[in-house]
Amino acid sequence: MLKTFLHGIASICLFAVFASPTLSAQQPAIPAPTIRVQSSLVLVDVITKDRNSGLPIQDFQKKDFRLFDNRREVPITTFDAGARFDTRPITLWLVVICNESGLPKLGASAEFLGQEPLFRAALNHLETHDSVGVAHWCDNGDSRLDLLPTEDRDKAVQALGETLKPISFEGGTFASDEAGEQAFRMVIRLIIRDAYQRNPKPLPVVVFLHGDHTGQPHGELNKLVDDFLETSGIVFGIRDSRSPNLHFLIGEQAKIMHYMAKHTGGEYFSVPPAAYEKTLDAILMQLHFRYELGFIPPAVDGKRHELRVELTKTAKAKHKGVRLRYRPEYIPVQEEPEWAH
């Protein structure tokens, strides 16, 4: 169990895929599903970090937090703590881009080919009801959930290895770039849709294994972030530190996965292969010792609302220098998901 593993893990603060048939490929021409969520209770996942040890704080209580919506304090209606096994189970998605034949061995997700066993030990620290899945998108327009949520950790590593095998496709054209951008947006929405079709609903956690060289039009990227803000998913990423840095065209939003991580309360890491396991371990540790604060939104207007979480003065005095990580915004909506009908 991850809880008992905590005391053996190194003091490292590193931050952040479901068994069943493969879904059909999604063509770029198919409109992305509009995702809306029934909003009666908003959940804010709060990850804590002790300044000295780098480890999560386990003894916070409801009275230790203050929650603000658009700078106005709101009552905390529900409170759950990972240390008490109260929080929702997570679905961990390992997401990659297709490894196109003829490309360099370093860049995009290619450097993870053959390295997928390095993640296996970290998956042992998923909790009993957590699951893991694998997904990908391609510049040829393909986007797919290769492995739906499963508790079979070995199957997940095997599926990741199959997904990373090179395909016969050479991109690099304007058409392939546009198809890849659409496929990226589609795979993210497929992951969100999967979470909202499950009961009970898990916390979807996307971990990109990618150098984050992918571009997106800024407007489309913000729409994608909005979909996450209408849910409570979190984006993390692991970049191989050997991956080269690339330049982008004017008008493109570069480092889109970093952008998504920032806006969902996650984080992106650049590490060598030797640190793959430790990085994923630390992501899982932070997630499992998170707190979930629930509140009733004061206005359901479909707009972005600023979120702020603070510790009370008493809690700050007891835990000096503690850092809180959470999504800085949310969108309260009432519509049922269109795909649910």
C-alpha positions in Angstrom: 0.0 0.0 0.0 1.2 3.5 -0.8 0.4 4.7 2.7 3.0 2.4 4.3 5.4 3.0 1.4 5.5 6.7 2.3 8.1 6.3 5.0 10.5 4.5 2.6 10.3 6.9 -0.3 13.0 9.5 -0.8 12.3 13.1 0.1 11.4 14.2 -3.3 8.7 16.5 -4.5 7.8 15.5 -8.0 4.4 15.9 -9.4 1.4 14.6 -12.4 -4.2 6.1 -17.8 -8.5 2.2 -17.8 -9.2 -3.6 -19.0 -11.4 -4.0 -22.0 -11.6 -3.9 -25.8 -9.7 -1.1 -27.6 -12.0 1.7 -28.8 -12.3 2.5 -32.5 -10.0 5.1 -33.9 -11.4 8.6 -33.9 -11.1 10.5 -37.2 -10.3 14.2 -37.0 -13.4 15.1 -39.0 -15.7 13.9 -36.3 -16.6 16.8 -34.0 -15.2 16.6 -30.5 -17.9 15.9 -27.9 -19.1 18.8 -25.9 -18.6 18.0 -22.2 -20.9 19.5 -19.6 -21.2 18.3 -16.0 -24.1 18.5 -13.6 -22.8 20.8 -10.9 -24.2 20.6 -7.4 -21.0 20.1 -5.5 -17.6 21.2 -6.7 -14.6 19.2 -5.5 -11.2 20.8 -5.1 -8.3 18.5 -4.8 -5.5 19.9 -2.6 -2.0 18.5 -2.6 0.3 19.5 0.3 4.1 19.5 0.6 6.2 20.0 3.7 9.0 22.5 3.0 11.6 20.5 4.8 10.8 16.9 4.1 9.1 17.4 0.7 6.4 14.9 1.9 2.6 15.4 2.2 1.1 16.7 5.4 -1.3 13.9 6.7 -3.0 15.5 9.7 -4.9 18.5 8.3 -8.6 18.7 9.2 -11.5 20.6 7.7 -11.1 23.5 10.2 -7.5 24.0 8.9 -8.6 25.2 5.4 -10.3 28.3 4.0 -11.8 28.3 0.5 -12.5 31.2 -1.8 -14.6 31.5 -5.0 -13.7 34.7 -6.9 -12.1 36.1 -3.8 -15.2 35.5 -1.6 -14.9 32.9 1.1 -17.4 30.0 0.7 -18.3 27.3 3.3 -16.5 23.9 2.9 -19.4 21.5 2.7 -17.5 18.2 2.5 -14.0 17.2 3.5 -12.1 14.0 2.6 -8.5 13.0 3.4 -6.4 10.5 1.5 -4.7 9.5 4.8 -8.1 8.2 5.9 -8.8 6.5 2.6 -11.8 8.9 2.1 -10.9 10.4 -1.3 -12.1 9.1 -4.6 -10.1 6.4 -6.4 -8.0 7.6 -9.3 -7.8 6.4 -12.9 -4.2 6.9 -14.0 -3.9 7.4 -17.8 -0.4 7.0 -19.4 -0.7 8.9 -22.6 1.8 9.1 -25.5 1.9 10.2 -29.2 2.5 7.7 -31.9 6.1 6.8 -32.6 6.5 7.6 -36.3 9.0 5.5 -38.2 12.0 7.5 -39.5 12.0 10.0 -36.7 14.9 10.5 -34.3 15.0 8.2 -31.2 14.8 11.2 -28.9 11.7 13.5 -29.1 8.0 13.4 -28.6 7.4 9.9 -26.9 10.0 7.9 -28.9 12.5 7.8 -26.0 10.1 5.9 -23.8 10.1 2.9 -26.3 11.7 -0.1 -24.5 11.7 1.8 -21.2 8.1 1.1 -20.2 9.1 -1.6 -17.6 10.8 1.2 -15.6 7.3 2.3 -14.6 6.1 -1.1 -13.4 7.3 -0.9 -9.8 5.6 2.5 -9.2 2.3 1.0 -10.3 2.4 -1.3 -7.3 1.7 1.8 -5.2 -1.7 2.4 -6.7 -4.4 1.7 -4.1 -6.8 -1.2 -4.3 -9.6 0.5 -6.2 -7.3 2.6 -8.4 -7.0 1.7 -12.1 -4.6 2.4 -14.9 -5.1 2.8 -18.6 -3.2 3.7 -21.8 -4.1 6.1 -24.6 -2.4 7.7 -27.6 -2.9 10.2 -30.4 -1.2 10.4 -33.8 -0.4 13.0 -36.4 -2.3 10.8 -38.9 -5.5 11.7 -37.0 -5.8 8.6 -35.0 -6.7 8.9 -31.3 -7.6 5.9 -29.1 -8.0 4.5 -25.6 -5.8 1.5 -26.1 -6.5 0.0 -22.6 -9.5 1.0 -20.6 -9.1 1.3 -16.8 -7.8 -1.9 -15.3 -6.3 -3.0 -12.0 -3.9 -5.3 -13.9 -0.6 -3.4 -13.6 1.3 -5.9 -15.9 -1.3 -5.5 -18.6 -0.9 -1.8 -18.5 2.8 -1.9 -19.0 2.4 -4.4 -21.8 -0.2 -2.2 -23.5 2.1 0.8 -23.2 4.9 -1.1 -24.9 2.6 -2.0 -27.8 1.4 1.6 -28.1 4.9 2.9 -28.3 5.9 0.6 -31.3 6.8 2.6 -34.4 4.0 3.1 -37.0 4.5 3.5 -40.8 3.7 7.2 -41.1 5.7 10.3 -41.8 4.3 13.6 -40.8 5.8 17.1 -40.7 3.3 18.6 -43.1 0.7 21.3 -42.3 -2.1 18.8 -42.9 -0.5 16.2 -40.5 0.1 18.9 -37.9 -3.5 19.9 -38.0 -4.7 16.3 -37.8 -2.4 15.7 -34.9 -3.8 18.7 -33.0 -7.3 17.5 -33.5 -6.4 14.0 -32.5 -4.8 15.3 -29.3 -7.9 17.2 -28.3 -10.1 14.1 -29.1 -8.1 11.7 -26.9 -8.3 14.1 -23.9 -12.1 14.4 -24.3 -12.4 10.6 -24.6 -10.6 10.3 -21.3 -12.9 12.8 -19.6 -15.9 11.1 -21.1 -14.8 7.7 -19.8 -14.5 9.0 -16.3 -18.0 10.5 -16.3 -19.5 7.2 -17.6 -18.3 5.4 -14.5 -20.1 5.1 -11.2 -18.7 6.0 -8.8 -16.9 8.7 -10.7 -13.1 8.5 -10.3 -10.5 11.3 -10.4 -9.0 11.1 -13.9 -5.3 11.7 -13.8 -3.5 12.1 -17.1 0.3 11.5 -17.1 1.8 12.5 -20.5 5.0 10.6 -21.4 6.1 13.2 -23.9 8.7 15.9 -24.5 5.9 18.5 -24.9 6.9 19.6 -28.4 3.2 19.6 -29.5 1.6 22.8 -30.5 -2.1 23.9 -30.4 -4.0 27.0 -31.4 -4.4 29.0 -28.3 -8.2 29.2 -28.6 -8.6 25.5 -29.0 -6.3 24.8 -26.1 -8.4 27.1 -23.8 -11.5 25.2 -24.8 -9.7 22.0 -23.8 -8.7 23.4 -20.4 -12.3 24.5 -19.9 -13.4 20.8 -20.3 -11.0 19.9 -17.5 -12.2 22.8 -15.4 -15.8 21.6 -15.7 -14.5 18.3 -14.2 -11.8 17.8 -11.6 -9.2 16.0 -13.7 -5.5 16.6 -13.2 -2.7 16.7 -15.8 0.9 15.7 -15.1 3.8 14.9 -17.4 7.1 13.2 -17.5 9.6 14.4 -20.1 12.9 12.6 -20.8 15.6 15.1 -20.0 17.5 14.0 -23.1 14.6 15.2 -25.3 15.6 18.2 -27.5 13.9 21.7 -27.2 12.1 22.7 -30.4 10.8 26.1 -31.7 7.2 26.8 -32.6 5.5 28.9 -35.2 3.9 32.3 -34.3 0.4 31.8 -33.2 0.9 28.4 -31.7 0.6 27.7 -28.0 3.9 26.0 -27.1 4.3 23.6 -24.2 0.6 22.9 -24.2 0.9 20.0 -21.6 2.8 22.3 -19.2 -0.1 24.8 -19.7 -2.7 22.1 -19.0 -0.8 20.9 -15.9 -0.6 24.4 -14.5 -4.4 25.0 -15.0 -5.4 21.7 -13.4 -3.1 21.6 -10.4 -0.6 19.2 -11.8 3.1 19.6 -12.8 5.5 18.5 -15.5 8.9 16.9 -14.9 12.1 16.5 -16.9 14.1 13.5 -15.7 16.5 10.8 -17.0 15.3 7.2 -17.4 16.8 6.3 -14.1 14.3 8.6 -12.4 11.2 7.4 -14.2 10.0 5.1 -11.4 10.8 7.6 -8.6 8.9 10.4 -10.5 5.8 8.3 -11.0 6.0 7.2 -7.4 6.1 10.7 -6.1 3.1 11.7 -8.3 1.1 8.8 -6.8 2.1 9.7 -3.3 1.0 13.3 -3.6 -2.3 12.2 -5.1 -3.1 9.6 -2.5 -2.4 12.0 0.4 -4.4 14.8 -1.1 -7.4 16.5 0.5 -10.8 16.9 -1.2 -12.7 20.1 -0.3 -16.3 20.2 -1.5 -18.5 23.3 -1.8 -21.7 24.5 -3.4 -20.9 27.1 -6.1 -22.5 30.4 -5.3 -23.3 31.0 -9.0 -23.8 28.5 -11.8 -22.9 30.7 -14.8 -20.6 28.5 -17.0 -17.8 31.0 -16.6 -14.3 30.5 -15.1 -14.2 31.2 -11.4 -10.9 31.9 -9.5 -10.2 29.4 -6.7 -8.0 30.0 -3.8 -7.3 27.7 -0.9 -5.5 28.9 2.3 -4.6 27.5 5.6 -5.9 29.2 8.7 -3.5 31.1 10.9 -3.4 28.3 13.4 -2.6 25.7 10.7 0.1 27.9 9.2 1.7 28.3 12.6 1.8 24.6 13.1 3.1 23.8 9.6 5.4 26.6 8.6 6.2 26.9 4.9 3.8 24.2 3.8 2.9 24.5 0.1 -0.6 23.9 -1.3 -1.2 22.8 -4.9 -4.7 22.9 -6.5 -6.5 23.9 -9.7 -6.6 27.7 -9.7 -10.0 27.9 -11.5 -13.2 26.0 -12.1 -16.3 26.3 -14.2 -19.7 25.7 -12.6 -22.3 24.3 -15.1 -25.6 22.6 -14.9 -26.1 21.0 -18.3 -26.0 17.2 -18.5 -23.3 15.8 -20.7 -24.5 15.5 -24.3 -22.9 12.1 -24.7 -24.8 10.8 -21.7 -28.1 10.8 -23.7 
